[in-house]
Structure formats: C-alpha cells, structure tokens
C-alpha cells in the first residue's frame, strides 16, 4: 500500500478536536504532504492549513483525498459521500481509516472504477500475507511496547525516527496503525489482520535491510491488556526486536476503559516483554522509557522521570516535552552506531 501525496485533508463536521486526531497526526509529522484542509462547517477545529475545496486542491496538485476524521462506530456519514465522489471524479484517490469500507459504498466504488483511481481502506488489508517464520533477517529493529493502549507508541516511534535521522543514522518508520500509515504513506494496520498473520505481517513490514539500518516498528496494544494482548504478541515476535522502548502514562489510574483492571507495573511489562522477545531474538534489550507526563506539571514531570530512571536503570523522557535524545544516546552506546 503506497498512498500518493500531497493530501487534501477532509476534517469533517464535528466540533470535537479529538475527531480530527488522524489529520492532526499527519500534519504534525509530515506537513510537506498536506496541501490543504476541507472543513464541512466553520465550527470544525482547524489545522491552520489553507482552506480548499476539492476543485482547488486538485488544481494545485492534490493526489489523495484523506478522511482525516473519525465518527462514532467508524461508519461513513451519508452526507460525506457526495464530497468524496466529487474528489474521485476530479481524479483523486481516497484514503480512509474508518471501519466501513469505501469500496462497499456503491456510489464511491462506481465513481472510482470509472475514474481509474484507488480506494485505500486502511483497516482492510487485501494483499496476501504469510504466517510468521521467525527466521533471522539482516538489519536492526526497534519496537515500542506499552503498559497500555494509547500511551504514545506512535508518537515515540516517529520522534525516534526524526532524532535518529538528524544524526545521520539510517532509520525507517514502519507503520502499523491507520494514522501511522497516512503519515508514512504505507504500512499495514495490524489490528485488522487475522491473528494468525500478525507476526507475518510484521515481518513483511520490516524485511531484511542493510546491517546498519534501524527499522522502527510502531507498537500496538499491551501484553497485559486483556483486550489487545494478541496484537502486541504478534508484533513482538514478528519484529524480532534488538531494542525495545517502554511507553507509559504517568498516574493513569487503570487500564484504558477498564476500571476493574489495575494498571500493570512497568517492571512486569519489561520482564515479560524481554522473555517473550527472546523467541525470535536471543538478545533483546530495553534502551529507554517514553512517558506521557501530561497529567503533571513540568517540575513534577522532571522529578517523576528522574525517579523512573533511578528505579529502572534506563533513560526516561516525555517525548512531547523533552524529546528523545537521551534514548537515542543509549541506543547508540548500546549498539555502537
């Protein structure tokens, strides 16, 4: 899956800033791919991009119309369909991370076939996948794993890629979720892959590469989240990571959406992650902790991070507040880049 850029980001019609988090993520990490934004009413939060309709965007070179918003249930809103069809008829591809397939909407499918453009249903990977085989492959790999869902694994992985490239370290971001795919322009949404093939999909995402190249695999779920442990396990074995970064949120009271499930201990996730990773890599190691400290003041965050460093013997940082340079320092010192 390779999604042509530049993009016109369709922000929909919701007044909720969280509804446009997909578009916000694309714009934050790959602003050069974002030509403009289309809001369906003035109350929709803005990314600060030029306001464009489909005609204007296509005339200025937009290649893909991206649904950068989400709604309840991941179902395509009926009143979006004419807007999408208009973009298709102009000659733009369409990309969506919604659960409902673009290709299952007759008006959209018929327009795309007639115009000869592609429909990218990011949650529905259609190409053939093999099961994982665990065979050692060349190159180096880093995987972000979390104490829970939504603790910053994508952000951390992209922050590491940016910091490593700034040091001229070969680094490639391997996207495993919808927003990550739109940021990178390619990838596989592994939470939509049949469970038998998650490890194989991860192997396909991070194939053999140069010995000095790092493939940075975006983590998903958590080994100790009862809902999403399976996807984490598949990523862990398929990525055969040389390095791991632990992602965590300070003071999260319980597992996300599960008040009956206490948050796991950081040390338990780390010990379990290393033990399981050894199935496909004999010597995995943690090189740092990326911690969301948004619930703390900056001074409190610095104290918390220092305590975590002393407790676990690893560099700890909040990638948003303080960057990831200390993790890259440990990576370099551990692997000799």
Secondary structure, DSSP 8 states (H G I E B T S, - for coil): ----SSEEEEEES---GGGGHHHHHHHHH-GGGEEEEEESSTTS---S--B--HHHHHHTT--EEEE----GGG---GGGHHHHHHHHHHT-EEEE-SSS-GGGSHHHHHHHHHHT--EEETT---S----------SSEEEEEEESSSSSSHHHHHHHHHHHHHHTT--EEEE--SHHHHHHHS----GGGS-GGGHHHHHHHHT----TT-EEEE---S-TT-TTTHHHHHHHHHHHT-SEEEEEEETT--BSTT-TTSB---HHHHHHHHHHHHTTT-TT-EEEEEEEE-TTS-HHHHHHHHHHHHHHHSS-EE-HHHH-SHHHHHHHHHHHT-
